Each structure stands twice: as structure tokens, then as C-alpha cells.
């Protein structure tokens, strides 16, 4: 998606054994529920998986998530990343970093860089580069990535450096408290602000695309026109949710597909030969993640970053300003 938010699925950033004593008031509770209460910094899904993997011992023995507790039991948790999360190799890949501290990293992703390995892109991704530049991220799932940008969308992304920070950032994304603003060039003239509230799911006619479909996941995009040109509009889009290709799908849904979008756009007619050449040469959707704000997992303070519009989008907009109907 512009931001394709990753579901909570947590791992520890340390191999240190966690030792707990079940309190008396936990009597009658299930092991998974009591662990979630005692270790709130980890997601329930991750704790359940640790139990299933045998890395949680109850009085020195393995147990099941449904095992009843009566108080006084000794619990040992030996966190360990799963094999699939450590299956990616570090690679020397260059990417701009606009902020880093011991809790998080903010990246200004260039267009053309794939965020996460997947079919067709098992190497050369941002994740590979993160593992090379920050080796400690090998102990954090997905090298700390909590959301994604499309390959050909540029702009700001946040990466967690610890499991606790990752869990907190995922929770903020789920609570819709992370502020995400994009700059986009849309086809057609948009004269007033608006909101698209339409569910997104797989396109039933083309499984490689997303679409507005009944029964899809809730998706909300707010948009504000910034500058009208002859046949295009520079808009600012604000995400409430983070569905795959959300801005691209929503803008196409209201008849204003993003300029040069190879999947959801359309060629349009009546453009001059130079402008057509400019659009053909652009070769990516005109979309840039320009602003990002969130609550810092360690300090609890709201922090924000901005990214300047990339040169290729500036060149495109300059050409569109010269367009005449």
C-alpha cells in the first residue's frame, strides 16, 4: 500500500530468558491469557506461538496455551525468532536515513526500492539493506518493518529497532494514531476536499490488483487539492487506514487515478506529444509519502518528519503546469 500496515506478530529482540512467578490472583486462568497479562509488551499471537514452539516452560515442562494455572507456578520464556524471519540475507543497499536513535529509524525510501522480500524480489530489498546496516535487526521480525510503501512510491517509513518498539508502533497503526500525509498528482481537476470511505480487497477480476469491493477491509482516505493544472491536480492525501495500494485504488475509484500509474491509471487523450513523453518517461505512480508523525515508543512524545518532493515529481509537475487544454 502506500502504507501496507503489517499485522502484530511479535518476536523478542533478546535471547535472555524471562522468568516469571504466576500471582495468586491468576488462579483459574489460561497460560496464554496470563502470559499476555504478565508480558503486555508482546502480542498474544507471539506469546501463543512461543508456547506452541516449546520455548515457554511451566514448572520446567512444556504446556499448551489452554493449560490452567493455579498461582505460584514458575514460568520460563526463552524468546527466539522463527526461522522464516531470519531467512533473509544482509546486503549492502544504499538508502537515505533522516533519523535514527536506539528505538527507531526513519527512512526516506527512494522510488524503485522494494521494501520486503516476496515472489520476484527475494533480494535487493530494503529489508536486506536494513540487516546489513543494522545487524541487530536480525533479532526483530521483518528487520523492524511495521508498514510498507509500494516499490515505486517514494517517501518516509519508520522502522523499529526493538521488539517492544515494533509492538508499540503496530498498535499505533492499528489505533490509527500515526499521521501519514502523501503528495500525489491525480488525473483531472479536483476543486474541493473530500473523503473516500470504501472497503478495499482483491480485485475479483484480476488477483494482482486491489479494488473497492463489498466485504473488503475498511479503508479511509482524505484528500485536499493543492494546485489545479489544466488536466491534473496536485493533492495531499491523508490515510486513516493502511490498505494495499489504498491511495491509488481510492483515487481511481472516484475517477482521479494517479498520473502515470501503470496499474490503476489510464492514458487519457488530448495530451501534447511532449507531455505524453514526459508521462511515459516518469514510469511510476506520482505518489510521495511526505509527512509522518507518531508517538515515540520510548519518550512518549509526538515526533514528526517531512520529506521534500523528489526531483522526478517536481519535473513532472513543471511539465503539467505548461499543459493547456
C-alpha positions in Angstrom: 0.0 0.0 0.0 1.1 3.3 0.2 1.5 2.2 3.8 0.6 -1.5 3.9 0.5 -2.0 7.7 1.9 -5.2 9.0 -0.2 -7.1 11.5 1.1 -7.6 15.0 3.2 -10.7 15.2 6.0 -10.2 17.7 9.4 -11.6 18.5 11.9 -10.8 21.1 15.0 -8.6 20.4 17.0 -10.5 23.0 17.8 -14.2 23.8 17.7 -13.5 27.5 15.4 -15.9 29.4 12.4 -14.3 31.0 11.4 -15.8 34.4 8.0 -15.2 36.0 6.1 -16.3 39.0 2.3 -16.7 38.5 0.5 -14.5 41.0 -2.2 -16.0 43.3 -5.0 -13.9 41.6 -4.3 -15.6 38.3 -5.9 -18.9 39.6 -8.1 -20.5 37.0 -6.7 -18.5 34.1 -5.2 -20.0 30.9 -1.5 -19.9 30.3 -1.8 -17.8 27.2 -4.1 -15.2 28.9 -1.9 -15.0 32.0 1.3 -14.5 29.8 -0.5 -11.7 27.9 -1.2 -10.1 31.3 2.3 -10.5 32.6 4.1 -9.6 29.4 1.9 -6.9 27.8 4.7 -5.6 25.6 4.4 -8.8 23.5 1.3 -9.6 21.3 -1.0 -12.5 22.2 -0.2 -14.2 18.8 3.5 -14.1 19.5 3.1 -15.5 23.1 0.9 -18.3 21.8 3.5 -19.2 19.2 6.2 -19.3 21.8 4.1 -21.7 23.8 3.5 -23.9 20.8 7.2 -23.8 19.9 8.1 -25.1 23.3 10.1 -22.0 24.3 7.7 -21.4 27.3 8.2 -23.8 30.2 5.7 -24.2 33.1 7.4 -25.6 36.1 10.2 -26.8 33.8 7.8 -28.6 31.4 6.2 -27.5 28.1 2.5 -26.7 28.1 -0.3 -25.7 25.9 -2.0 -22.2 25.6 -5.1 -23.6 27.3 -3.2 -25.0 30.3 -4.9 -23.9 33.5 -2.9 -22.1 36.1 -3.5 -22.0 39.9 -1.0 -19.5 41.1 2.6 -20.0 42.3 3.8 -21.7 39.1 7.2 -20.8 37.7 7.3 -19.8 34.0 10.4 -19.5 31.9 10.2 -17.9 28.5 13.1 -18.3 26.1 12.3 -16.0 23.2 13.5 -17.0 19.7 12.8 -15.6 16.3 11.2 -18.1 13.9 13.3 -19.5 11.0 11.3 -17.6 8.3 12.1 -14.2 9.9 15.8 -14.9 9.9 15.8 -16.3 6.4 16.8 -13.1 4.7 20.5 -12.2 4.0 22.1 -8.9 4.7 23.0 -6.9 1.5 24.8 -3.6 1.1 22.0 -1.5 -0.2 22.0 2.3 0.0 19.0 4.2 1.3 18.6 7.6 3.0 18.1 7.8 6.7 16.5 11.0 8.1 16.5 10.0 11.8 17.8 7.2 14.0 18.0 6.5 17.7 18.2 3.4 19.8 14.4 2.8 19.4 13.5 3.6 15.8 14.8 4.6 12.3 13.1 6.8 9.8 13.9 6.2 6.2 13.2 8.4 3.1 12.7 5.5 0.7 13.6 6.1 -3.0 11.2 5.0 -5.7 12.2 1.7 -7.2 13.3 0.1 -3.9 11.2 -2.9 -2.8 10.5 -2.9 0.9 10.1 -6.6 1.8 11.2 -9.8 0.0 8.5 -11.6 -1.9 8.0 -13.5 -5.0 10.0 -11.9 -7.8 12.1 -9.9 -5.3 13.8 -12.2 -2.9 16.9 -10.0 -2.6 17.9 -6.4 -3.1 15.1 -5.1 -0.8 15.1 -2.5 1.9 14.9 -5.3 4.5 18.1 -6.8 3.1 19.7 -3.4 3.4 18.5 -2.9 6.9 20.0 -6.2 8.1 23.4 -5.1 6.6 23.4 -1.6 8.1 21.8 -2.5 11.4 22.8 -6.2 12.2 20.9 -6.2 15.5 17.7 -6.1 13.4 18.2 -9.8 12.7 16.5 -10.4 16.1 13.4 -8.3 15.2 10.8 -9.7 12.8 10.9 -8.3 9.3 14.0 -6.3 10.4 11.7 -4.0 12.3 9.5 -3.1 9.4 6.0 -2.3 10.6 4.5 -0.9 7.4 5.4 -0.7 3.7 5.5 1.6 0.7 4.9 0.3 -2.8 8.1 -0.3 -4.8 7.5 2.9 -6.9 6.2 5.1 -4.1 8.8 7.3 -2.5 9.0 8.8 0.9 9.0 8.3 4.7 8.9 5.0 6.5 9.5 4.2 10.2 11.4 1.0 11.3 11.5 -0.3 14.9 14.9 -1.2 16.3 13.5 -3.4 19.2 10.6 -5.7 19.5 8.9 -3.6 22.2 9.1 -0.5 19.9 7.8 -2.6 17.0 4.8 -3.8 19.0 4.0 -0.2 20.1 4.3 1.1 16.6 2.0 -1.6 15.3 -0.5 -0.8 18.0 -0.4 2.9 17.0 -1.0 1.9 13.4 -3.9 -0.2 14.4 -5.3 2.6 16.5 -5.0 5.0 13.5 -2.9 7.4 15.6 0.0 7.5 13.2 -0.3 10.6 10.9 0.6 9.9 7.3 0.4 12.5 4.6 1.2 12.0 0.9 1.6 14.3 -2.1 0.1 12.9 -5.3 -0.6 14.1 -8.8 -4.1 13.0 -9.8 -5.7 13.0 -13.3 -8.4 15.5 -13.8 -9.3 18.7 -11.9 -10.3 18.3 -8.2 -11.8 21.5 -6.9 -12.8 20.6 -3.3 -11.6 18.4 -0.5 -13.2 15.1 0.2 -13.0 11.7 1.8 -13.2 8.3 0.3 -14.6 5.7 2.7 -14.7 2.5 0.7 -13.6 -1.1 1.5 -10.6 -2.5 -0.3 -9.9 -6.1 -1.2 -8.5 -8.2 -4.1 -10.0 -7.4 -7.5 -12.2 -10.4 -8.3 -11.3 -10.0 -12.0 -7.6 -9.6 -11.5 -6.0 -11.1 -8.4 -2.9 -9.0 -8.9 -4.8 -5.8 -8.3 -6.8 -4.3 -5.4 -10.2 -2.8 -5.8 -13.1 -1.3 -3.9 -15.2 -4.4 -3.2 -18.1 -5.3 -0.9 -16.8 -7.1 2.1 -13.2 -5.7 1.7 -11.2 -4.3 4.6 -12.3 -0.8 5.8 -10.3 1.9 4.1 -10.5 5.7 4.6 -8.5 8.3 2.6 -8.9 12.1 3.0 -7.7 14.3 0.1 -7.2 18.1 -0.3 -6.5 19.8 -3.7 -3.3 21.9 -3.5 -2.9 23.1 -7.1 -5.1 22.7 -10.2 -3.5 22.4 -13.6 -5.2 22.0 -16.9 -5.9 18.3 -16.7 -4.2 17.3 -13.4 -4.3 18.2 -9.7 -1.6 18.2 -7.1 -3.4 16.8 -4.0 -2.4 16.0 -0.4 -3.8 12.6 0.8 -4.1 11.6 4.5 -4.5 8.0 5.4 -6.6 6.8 8.3 -6.1 3.1 7.4 -3.2 1.4 5.6 -4.5 -1.0 2.9 -2.5 -2.2 0.0 -2.5 0.4 -2.8 -5.0 2.4 -0.8 -4.5 5.9 -2.2 -4.1 4.5 -5.8 -7.3 2.5 -5.6 -9.4 5.2 -3.9 -8.3 8.0 -6.2 -9.0 5.7 -9.2 -12.4 4.8 -7.7 -13.5 8.5 -7.7 -12.3 9.0 -11.3 -9.0 10.6 -10.5 -6.3 7.9 -10.9 -2.8 9.0 -10.1 -0.7 10.3 -13.0 1.4 7.6 -14.7 0.1 4.9 -12.5 0.8 1.7 -14.5 -1.8 -0.4 -12.7 -4.7 1.8 -11.9 -4.2 4.8 -14.3 -5.4 5.4 -17.8 -3.7 7.1 -20.7 -6.3 9.8 -21.3 -6.5 11.7 -24.5 -5.7 15.1 -26.0 -2.2 15.4 -24.4 0.5 17.1 -26.3 3.4 14.9 -27.6 5.9 16.5 -25.2 3.6 16.0 -22.2 2.9 12.4 -23.3 6.6 11.8 -23.5 7.1 13.2 -20.0 4.4 11.0 -18.5 5.8 7.9 -20.3 9.2 8.7 -19.0 8.0 9.0 -15.5 7.3 5.3 -15.2 5.8 5.2 -11.8 2.7 6.4 -9.9 3.1 10.1 -8.9 3.0 9.4 -5.2 5.3 10.5 -2.4 5.0 9.9 1.4 5.8 13.5 2.5 4.9 13.7 6.2 5.0 11.2 9.1 4.1 11.8 12.8 3.8 9.3 15.7 4.3 8.9 19.4 7.9 7.9 20.1 7.8 4.5 21.8 10.4 5.4 24.4 9.8 9.1 25.2 6.0 9.2 24.7 6.4 12.5 22.9 4.9 13.2 19.4 7.6 13.4 16.8 7.3 14.2 13.1 9.3 14.3 9.9 8.9 15.7 6.4 10.4 14.7 3.1 10.8 17.1 0.2 9.1 16.2 -3.1 11.6 14.2 -5.2 13.1 15.6 -8.3 11.2 13.4 -10.8 7.8 14.5 -9.4 8.9 18.2 -9.4 9.9 17.8 -13.1 6.5 16.1 -13.9 4.6 18.9 -12.2 6.5 21.6 -14.0 5.6 19.9 -17.3 1.9 19.6 -16.3 1.8 23.3 -15.4 2.7 24.1 -19.0 -0.2 21.9 -20.3 -3.0 23.8 -22.0 -6.4 22.4 -22.8 
